Amino acid sequence: MHTMAAAGLRVIAVARRRLTNGASARVKDISQEEMENDLVLVGFLGIEDPLRQQVPAAVAKCNSAGIDVILITGDHPDTALAIARNSGIVAVEAGDEVVLTGDVLETPSQDQLVEKLAGRVRVFARSTPEQKMKIVAALKTMDLVVAMTGDGVNDAPALKAADVEVAMGLEGTDVARESAQIILLDDNFASIVAGIEEGRTVFSNIKKFTNYVLVSNGPEIILYLIYILLPVPLALTVIQILSIDLGTDIIPSMALGQEPPDPEEMKKPPRDRNQGLLTLPLICHSYLFLGLLEGMWSLFLFFYVLHAGGWHYGQPLASTSPLYHSATGIALATILLMQIGNLLGRRFSCRSGLDGGIFRNRLMLLGIVVQLVFSWAGLYFPPVSRVLGTGPVAGSVYFLACSGILLIFGTDYLRKKIAVSFPF
């Protein structure tokens, strides 16, 4: 029997009993207890409930994502251990030390159970509904987010006790489905993992386009501070700022929101449940790193054009001056162009962002084209330049503005490489 159970089979014992002629006549009146006496074992039946092909890969993905998978079952300990080994919940060489049976689970206190969970125990066999609740409660005292799956009536209390309740839609009972927040329509564990990956992707994409949008706010703030503190012309007008925030940044932001799942997302540990969207590292990266870089380069080209046109520090300059229009135009164009490098860099947190996925994301391509065309039109296309209050500059200056794409992308990629090589 142990050999069959260790092979992952559910074992059923088959026995018989020969009834006397008198007992045969009144078989319907014999109680179960009386019927089960003097039985002779005939043999064992092994029933295989094979794992779905997707389960080992899904469990492996959970392990790499920092998600612990625990098996709680009413099956024989040997059967449970075999299933756990085959699915990757425990190592192939794992022994009985990773298994806890229902009779042993009756005695430990919650603190002792927490200690076992913090150790190597990942399989609970011959478990009762009350014990399932006890396990869930112990996990929650460890400040873990607990997701519980179940399909039977006896799973309902444990489902209710968990943070996330997942019921089987095909074979689950009505009680289990009514107790759950999530119902799996295909009863497939891999679907849970796919849902986690999709949730991480959505959150990551929101952070990506938030990071992207905040970067362009950096130069806008810097240029206004310079204007307030020093006797210099204003490098960006209100209409130009609105053309960035309510114009060219919209399509790239939507493109980042549509990015497909990044395989790296399921290699990161779960984020803190109390962590918000706007974290200190994200704000510092947006304003004090990339935003500062955009601001400095656009400010440099702004003053470069002014100086080349004969302006001197402290000298008043009318807002209607062609020189002012050219200078403020190149400041705007520089920010627009550098946002292209920022957009590409936001696709991945560790990789460059230059791969074939750019061409599959049509909104991203459209966003890049819009920024290129708008930066050129603001300088050289009179209908647009009149609205924005900008003017033309020499081709060499526009080329310097274009080099800002490589400047911001390359600098940020260097930061990524340093962050990967020397994690804090």
N, C-alpha and C positions, 0 to 999 in steps of 0.2 A: 504493500500500500504506500509506504514512504517513497519507494522508487517511482511509482506512478505520480504521486503528488509532487515530488521533486522535479518531474518532467513538465509540470504546469497543468496537469490534468485534474479535473474535479472528479473525485473518487466516490462511487456509490457501492456500498456493500449489498450483495444479494444473498438472501438466506431463505431456507424453506423449512416447513414443518409438516409432518404427516398427521392428518387428523383421523381420529377414530370414526367409525360409521355413525355413531351417535352425535359426535361433534360436527360432522359434515352436514347432518340434517338441520342443525340449529346454528350454522355459521354466522347468520345475520345477527344472532343474539349474543355472540361472544364479544366481550369487551376488547379494546385494543391491548390493554395490559395482559390479559389472558392469552390473546393471540400471539403476542411477542415473546412468550415463554418457550423454552426448549427448541429454539431455532438452530438450524444447522447451516453454517456458512457454506455457500456454494462458490462464491468468488467475488471479484470486484469488476465494476465497469468504470472505465476511464473516459470522461467526456472532455473534449478539448474545446475551449472557447478562445480561438486564436486572436492574437493581437492584430489590430489594424496595421497595415504597412506604414502608415504615417506616424504612428505613436513613438517609436524610438527616436526618429528625427525631431519630433516635437518636444520630447523630453530633453534631448540634447540641447535644443534651442533654449529651453527653460533654464537649464544648468548654466549656459553661457550668459544668460540674461540676469543671473542672480536670483532666480526663482526656484525655491525648493519644492519638489513634488513628493508628497507623502501618500502611501497606499494604505487605505483603511478598508478592510474587507471582512466578511464573515467566513471566508474560505479557510482551509487547513493551512497552518504556517508554512509547510513545505511548498504548497501550491502558490501561496502569496509570495514567498521568496523567489520562486522560479519566475513568476510574472514580473516581479520587480527587477530581477536580473536581465530578463529578455528585453524589457522596455527601457533599461538604462537608469532606472530610479536609484539602484544601488550598483556597485561594481560587480563584475562577474565573479570575482574571488570573495565577495562578501559572504560572511557566515551567519550563524544564528544571532550574533551580537546586534544585528541591525533589525531584528524582529522582536516584537513584543506581543504576546497573546492576551486574549481577553481575561483569562483567569489570573494572570500576573498583573494586568492593568487594574484589577479591582482594588489591590492593596495600596499602591503608592499614593502619597498626597500630591496635590497639584505642584508643589515645589519640586518634589522628586520627579514628577513627570516632565516638568520643564527642563530639569537637568538631563534627563534621558533624551529629550528632543534636541537639546543643545549639543548633545553628543552625536552618536552615530545611528540612533534608531530612526528608521524611515519606513518601516512596514509594521502595520498593526493587523493581526489575524484573529479570527474568532471574536470579532468585536460586536458588542451590543449597541443599540441606539444610544443608551445612556453613556457608554464609553466614548462614542463618537463625539457627543457633546462635551465630554470631559477633555478630549484631545483638542477640540476647537477652542475651548476656554483657556487651556494652557498656552496654546499658540498666541492667543490675543494678549495674554499677560506678558508675553515676550515682546510686545509692541510691534507685532507683525501684522500686515494686512492679509487676512485669511480668506481664501476662496474655497468653497466647499461644493463638490459635485455629488449628485445623488439621483436615484430614480424610483425609490420605493417609499412607502408610507413611513417606514421606520427612519428614513433619512430626513424627514421634515424638520424635527427639532434641531438637528445639527445644522441644517441649511439656514434656519432662522437665526441661529447663534453666530453664523459667520458674517464677515463684512460683505462678501460678495457671494450670492447664492446662485448656483448653476444647476438646472434640472435638465434631464433628458426629455426631448420632445417626442421621440418615436416610441420608446419603450417605458418612459416614465409614467408614474401614476398621476392622477389629477391632483392629489394632495401635494406631491412633490412639486408639480408645476405651479400650483397656487402659492407655494411657499417661496418660490425662487424669483429673483430679479431678472435672471437671464435664462432663456430656454434654448437649448441646442436643437435645431431642427434636424440635424443629421446624426446626433448622438456621438459625435466624433471629438475626442480629446484635442486633436490637432486644430479644431475650429476655435477652441479657447485660446490657444497659443497665437493663432492668426489674429484673433480679436485684440490680444495684448499688443501685438506688433502694430496693428492698425491704430490703436489708441496712442501708443508711443509716437507713431509717425505724425498723427494729427497735432499732438502737443509740440513735437519738434518743429513742425512746419510753422506753427504759430510763432514760436520763438525765432525762427529764421526770418520771417518777414517783419517781425517787431524789431529785431536787431537791424535789419536792412533799412527800415524807415527811420529809425532813430539816428543812424549815422549821418544822414543829410541834415538833421537838425543841428549837428555839431558846428559845421561851418556857418550856418545861418546865425547861430548864437555868437560865435567868435567875431564875425564881421560886424555885427551890431555893437558888441562890446568895444571893439577897436574904434568904431565911429564915435561912441559916447566918451571914451576916455582920452582920445587923441584928436588933434586938429587935422583930420583927414576926411576925404569924401566917403559917403556911404557906399559900400561895395555891392550891396544887393538891395533892390527896392522891394516894396511889399508885393507888387504884381509878379516879380520874378520869384519870390519865395513861394507864392501861391502856385506858380506854374510848376514848381518842383513837388510840393506837398500834395496838391490836388490834381496834378497833371501827370508828369512823367513817372512818378513813383508808384502810381496805381497799378499799372499792368505788371511790372516786375513783382510787386507784392503778391498779386493774385497768382503769378507763376510759381512763386515759392510755396504758396499754399497748396499747389497741386503736385508738388514733387512726390514721386513714388517712395515706398518704404526704403530706407537706407539699411543695408545689412548690418551696419555698425550699431544700429539702435538696439538690436537684440544681443549685443556683446557688452552692453553697459549695465551696471547695477541699477536697481530701481531707484528712482529719485525719492527724496524725503517727501512724505505726504503733506508736510506743512510748507513745502517750497512753492513759492508763487511763480508767476510768469516773469515778472521783472526782478531779476536777481542782481545783486551788486556786481558780479563779474560781467553780466550782460550789459549793464549800464556803463561800466567803466570801458568795456570794449567798444561800445557804440560811440560814446562821447569823448573819452580821454585817449583813445587810440586811433580808430579809423576816422572819427569825426574831426579830431585834431589834425590828422594828416590831410584830410580834404580841405580843412580850413586854411592850413598853412600854405598848401600848394596853390589854392585859388587866390589867396591873399598875395602871394608872391607874384603871380601873373598879373593881378590887378595893379599892383604898384609898378611892375615892370612896364606895362603899357603906359601908365601915367608918366613915369620917369622918361620913357622914350619919347613921349609927346611934349616934354618940356616942363612938366609940373614939378614943383618943389615942395618939400615938407612944410606944412602950415599955410600954404597958399590956397585961398578960396577958389572953388571950382563950381561953376554954375551947373545945375542938373540938366540944362539944355545944351551943354557943350558937347560937340562931337567926340572930343577926347574922353569925356566922362562916359558917354554911351559905349565907346569901344572898350574902356576899362571894365565897366560893370558887365558888359556882354561877355568878356572872356572869363570873368569870375563865375558867371552863371554857367557858361559852357563847360568850364573845368569841373564844376560840381556834377553836372549831368553826365559827363564822360567818366568821371571817377566812380560814379554809382554803378557803371557797368562792371568794373572790376570788383566792386563791393558785392554786386548781385551774384557773380560767379563764385566768389569766395564763400558766400553764405550757404551754398548748396550742401556742403559737408563740414562737419566740425573738425575733422582731422585730415581729410584729403583735399586735393587742390580744387576740385569742382569742374575740371576740364575733362569731360568724357562724352560718350555718345548720348547720354541722357539729355544734354542740352538741346539736341536736334529733335528729340522726341517730345520735348515740352514746347509746344508751339507758342504758348503765351510768353515764355522766356525769350524766344527768338523775336517775337513781336515787340516785347519790352526793350530789347537791345536796339532794334531798328529804330523805334520811336525816339530813344534817347540820342542816338547818333544823328538822326535827321533833325531833331529839335535843336540840338546843340549847334548844328551847322546853320539851320534856318534862322536862329536867333541872331546870328552874326551877319549872314550874307543874303537873306531873303527879306526885302523891305517890308512886305505886309506883316510879317511876324516881328521883325525888329522894331517897327513903329509901335506896335502894341506893347512890347516888352520894354521899350526905351533903351535899346541896345544898338551897337554899331559894329562895323567890320574891323578886323585886325589883320595883320600880315599873316600869310600862310604859315610862316615859321613859328609864330606864336600859337596858332591853332594846333600845330603839330606838338608843341610843348604841352598844351592842354590834353591832347590825346595820350601823351606819354604818362599822364596821371593814371590811366587805366592799369598799365603795367606796374606803376609805383605802388598803388594801393593793393593790387592783387598780390604782387610779389612780396611786399612787406608783411601782409597778413599770412601768406603761405609760410614765410619764414617763422612767424610766431607759432603757427600750427606745428611745424617740425620741432621747434624748441619745446613746446608744450608736451609733445609726444615723447621726446627724448628725455626730458627732465620734468616728469609730472610732480606737481606739488601736493 
